[in-house]
Amino acid sequence: MPPTGNDLVQLARQHLGEKYVLGATVPKNNANWKGPWDCAEFASWIVFQIAGSLYGCEDDGGNPSTADAYTGYWDRDAKRLGQIITLDVAASTPGAAVLRIPPPGSIGHVVISDGAGGTVEAHGSADGVVALKLANRRWDMGILISGISYTQNAPLPVPPPATTIYRLTTPPMTGQRVHDIQQALSTAGFDPGTIDGEFGPHTNAAVIAFQISKGLVADGEVGPQTAAALGI
């Protein structure tokens, strides 16, 4: 029998509660690994354990014990090797990956869909590997991986965030809200560069540093959780 999306979900759930460390390196061929994880390393390890192949790594043909996984490589492989699907389809497909693409020089996020609107994911240092929801979070794509057999249920709508997610974009996001973010970062001791109301690379770096300090998803995006932590 070919490996299935349900196999991915079942293995991922066995690691709930384990530790998250941003930038952790995980030997994909170590079946006994219990963390630490980061989001891309967790998802790539799950795929290798179930399918026996590297995915989302710098060199998918390299040594699985040292292969470096990253959300940017997940984006590359989705476009080159995988099948990109809508968020509604991913939400109802056990084992589908759901990706937030990282801007250049930044960090994204990748999770495993449980097929019922939920996720299993290495989330942040405050909570580790957890089961959460896809709804009310910003995502870019769903992904099916070649060589995995998936069962798709009826599509589930994935409500987008109710508020604007401030992040690094081209052209950059600007305005009073960005100014407030920069001021709050500076007050908290994280240098956003010039407080000018423009969300540029310096502000992105400061947001990531702040998120790491609070154990949040270190993606450089200011949504409700990060805004609340900043007190804005």
Disulfide bonds with the S-S distance in Angstrom:
none
